[in-house]
Amino acid sequence: MKELEILESILASNFHYSFYNDAIINVRSEIKENPYYRENLHNIIKLILHRKLLKGVPLSLIQKTANLPLDENTDEEAYRWLDLFLINISRNDDIIPY
């Protein structure tokens, strides 16, 4: 699934070694500058909002791909993180902290 690969790429390249706010700013720039990301963003949003990821994948995306800790270590919490991620990358103003 191309959308999952793009999401993995975005998370790994921006969150693995950066603070949350810096990573969000970088993702915003990448989406503006990279037509491939921009053209596929709608499908990534649908993938997350419609909860189409297989069981365990959301949690793995956050813990392993983005290298971020979660309190509850559940797919539900991972989806909440991804929802906020979508909100923050779609805004141009202040970043809402997780």
N, C-alpha and C positions, 0 to 999 in steps of 0.2 A: 504494500500500500504506500503509494508515493507521499501522501500527506503525513503519514507516520514517520517516514524517513526524513522529511523536511523538518518536522517538529523535533525529532531527535537531534538533527543537525543544529538547529537554532538553540536548543537547550544546552547541548554539549559545548558548543563553541562560545556561548555567552555566560552561562551560569556556573560552569565547572570551576573557574578560578576567579570569578568577579563577585563583588557585592551585588545584592539584589538591584538597587537603584541604578548602578552602573550597567548592569546587564540589561535592564529594561531600556535604558537610553540607547544602548548598542543595538538591541533588536529593532527598536523604532527606526534607527538609521538604516539598518540592513533591509528592512521592508521597503523603505523609500527608495533605496539605491539599487536593490536587486529585483528585477522584473519577475524572475522565477518565484521568489518568495511572495511578491505582491500578487501575482496571478493565482497562486495556490492558497492564499490566506483564507479565502472564503471557505474552502473545503476543510482546512484545518479547524476553523471555527466550528463548522458543522460536526466534525469528528468529536470535538470536545463537548460541545453543548448537547449533542444528542447521545452522549455517553456510548460511543460506538467502539471504544477500545476494549480488547479482550480482558478478562479478569486478570489482575495482577500487572497489566501493562501500565496503567496510570501511575501506580506506586513506583514501579521500576523506572519510569521516565524521570520522576522527581528524585528518587534516592540514588539511582545509579548513573543515569545520563546527565542530570543536572548537578549531581553530587550535593543535594540539599537534604537536611534532616527534616522529618515531619514528626509531630507530637504523637499522633495516633497510629501512624504506619498502616493506613487503610487506603483503599482505592477512593473512598468517599472524600477523605481529606486531600488526596492527590488531585481529585477533580476540583475541589474548592480552590486549591492552589492554581490549577490551570485556568479556572474561571477568572480569578483575579489577574493572572498573567494576561489573558485576553483583554480584559478591561484596561489594564495599564498600557499595553502596547498600542491600543486603539486611541488612546488619549494623547493630547499634545501638552497637557498641563501637568500639575503635580502628580507624583506617583503615589498610589495608595500602598502603604506597607503591608506585608503579610504578617 
